[in-house]
Amino acid sequence: MVSLKRSGLAVEAEHLLKLREKILALVPRSKAARLETDHEALLEAQGLAARPGPHQRIDRKISAAIAEAIKACRILEIEYQSRDEEAPSKRRVAPYGLLTGLRRYLVARQQDDAVSRMRLYLVEKIKDAHVSNEPFERDATFNLQAFANRAFGVFQNEEEFGEVVWRFSPRAAAHARGFEFHPGQTLEDQPDGSLVVRFSAAGHLEMCWHLYLWGDQVEVLAPERLRRMVERYQRSDFPSLP
């Protein structure tokens, strides 16, 4: 719709907005979020939306196998090379979904895992993937969105999970107020014009990547580990905010 307006097609954009609102009113709430995603994908396919910037190059065959296994609830057989392995090894996993961002992770349970916990597999590290004929029963209590909300970006580290507190300078406060850093965030306006943002999540490295974009206009109040990671890397010469 933004692209239509920029092209001088405000009437067409308004019609598309009304159609979208009617469709959302007719579908169950549980499927509304998925429809929003499909809406963006449709605009991209029509050449009315684009996603610039770097992104991972993923083997189409592997992507197709992952998608099929998730939708069919079938065991996925993969060759995967983790960070501490010298060569790929075979794994059999029950795939539950994908976390997408700058990197893409497969959320799955490894079949030979005695703990049977959810694991994250970096898709670019999957060297081969095949959908087996063996079905698996999804855990009805597992919620992919709730799982994703435990992280700031995509990757999760349970040892890092906890409260995160950032303070944006008076200069950056208004701009930061327009961001949703995390679905569970709270915003606190300060007497000096600064803005404090609080949320609970893991993923300190991805937080550092994002915080760097704000230069010296943001201060980490908590946790201490994250504060130490960003200190001395906050520049004052960035001409604009993210």
N, C-alpha and C positions, 0 to 999 in steps of 0.2 A: 504493500500500500504506500509505503514511503517513496518507492521508486516511481509509482504512478503519479503521485503528487509532484515530485520533482520534474516529471515530464510534462507537467501542465494538465494532467488528466485527473483533476480533483473530483469530478463527478463520478468517474469510473472507480476511483479509490473509495469514495463514500458508498457506492453500491456494493463493492466487495466487502467493506466493513460490515454493512447491514446483513449481507448474506452469511458472513462468518458468525455474527451474533445469533442469527436464527438457527444455524446448525448447532452451535454450542448449547442453545436452549433445548434442543431436542435429544441430546445424547446424555447418558448417565454421567454423573460427576466423576465416577471412577475412570471414565475414558476421555474426559475433557482434556487432561494434560497431554495425552497421547495425540489427540486431535490437533492441539496447538503445534506439536512437533511436525505432524504430517502437513499442516498448513504451511509452515516454513519450507518444508521439502518441496511442496507443490510450487510455491513461488520461485524457488531456485530452479526447478525443472522448466519453468516457463520463462526463465531469463529475467525475472523481476526482482530477484534477490541474489546476493553473492556473499561469499565468506572469504575475504582476502586474508592474507597472512600465511605463515608457514603451517604446514600440517604433515602428518605422517603419511608415507607412501605404504599402503597395505596391499598385500597380494590379494587380488580379487577372488581367487579360488578359496583361499583361507577364510576371507570374509563371508563368502557364500556358505561354506561349511558350518561356520559358527552360527550364522543366522538360521540355517536349516535345523541344526541341533537344538537351538534354543526353542524355536517354534514347535518342533516335533517332540520335545522332551526325550531326546535320545542321547546316549553317552557319546561324547566326542573324544576321539583318539587323536592326540597331538604329539608332536615332537617339539619339545620346549627346552630352551637354554636359559637358565636363570643366571643372575649376575655372577654367582660363585662357581659356575660349572664351566669346564673347558670345552664341552661338546654337548649337543642336544641329547635329551633322554626322552623315552616314551612315557606318556602319562594318559590315564583314562579319567576324564572329568565329567561331572554333571553340570552343564552350563545353565546359569540362571539369568544372565543379562550382560550388558556392556556398559561401561562407564566411559564416556567420550569427553575429550578436552584436547589440550595440546598433545596429550598421549591418550591412547585407547587401551583400556584394560578389560579383559574377560573376567567376569565374576563367576566362580565355579567351585564346586566341591570335588576334591580329588577322591577317587573311589577307594584307593588303598590307604587313605588317611584315617588313622584310628580315632583322631579327635573329631573328624568330620566337620571342620570349620570352613567357612567361606575363605577362599583364597583369590588373590588377584594375579592374573597372568597378562603380562605386557604383550599385546597382540603382535608387535613387530618382532618379538622374540620367538613366536611360534613359527617353526620352520616348515611344518606340514600339518594338515588336519583332515580327518576323515570322519564322517558320521556313521556310527555303528548301527546295527539293527536292534541293539539292546535299549529298551526304554528305561526311564527312571521316574520316580514319583516326586514331584516338586513339593518342597516344604511349604505348606499353605500359610505358615506364620511368617515366612520371609517376605520382606517388603524392600524392593530394590531402591526406591526413593529414600526410605529411612536409612538404609545402609549407606547410600551415597552422601546423605546429609552429615555423616560422621566425619567427612573430610572437607577441607577447604577447597581443594582442587579435585583430583581424581584418586591419587594414591593415598592409602591409609596406613598408619602405624599406630597400633593400639597404645604403645608406650607414650606417644605424644598427645593423645587425646586429653583435652581439658579446656579450661576457659582461656580465651584469647582476648586481649584488650589493646586496642590501638587508639591513639589520640591524634587527630588531624589538626593542623594549625588553623588559625582563623582565616588565613588566605585560602586554604584548601577545603575548609569545612563545607561550604555550599556545594562544591563539586562532589565531595565524598558522599554527601547526603543523597545524591542521585544514583548511587551504586547499591546493589544488593551483594554484599561480600559473602553472605551466607544466609540461607533461609531462616535461620533462627536468631538473626542479629537483633540487637536493641541499640538505639541511638540515644545519646545523652548530650544535650546542648550545654556547654560550659559558660560561666559568666564572662570569660575573656573572649568568647566568640569561637573557641575551638570546639571540636566534636569528638566525643568518645564513642567508639563502636565496640560492642561486646558480642561474642558468640562462642560456642563450644565446638571444637573440631580438631582434627589431626592434620598432618601434612606440612611440617615446618618449612621444608625446602620449597614447596610451591608457594607458600606464603612469602618467603624471601624473594622469589622471582617477581611476585606482584608488588611487594612493597618497594622494590628498587625503582619501579616506574614513578613513584611519588617523590623521589629524591629526599630532601630533608624536610618535607612538609608533613611527615607522619612519624610518630614516636611509638615504639612498642612498650607498653606498660607491663604486659604479662603475656606469656610466661617468660621467666628469666632466660631460659635456654634460647628462645627465639630472639629476645632482645640482644643477646651476645652475638647471635648469628648475623644480625643486620648492622651492628655498630661498626663505624668506620667505612661503611659502604653507601652512605647516604649523601648524594651529590646535591650541590646548591646551584648548579648552572643549567638545569633543565629548563628550556624555554616555555614549556607548557606542562600541564598535568595530563594524566592518562585520559 
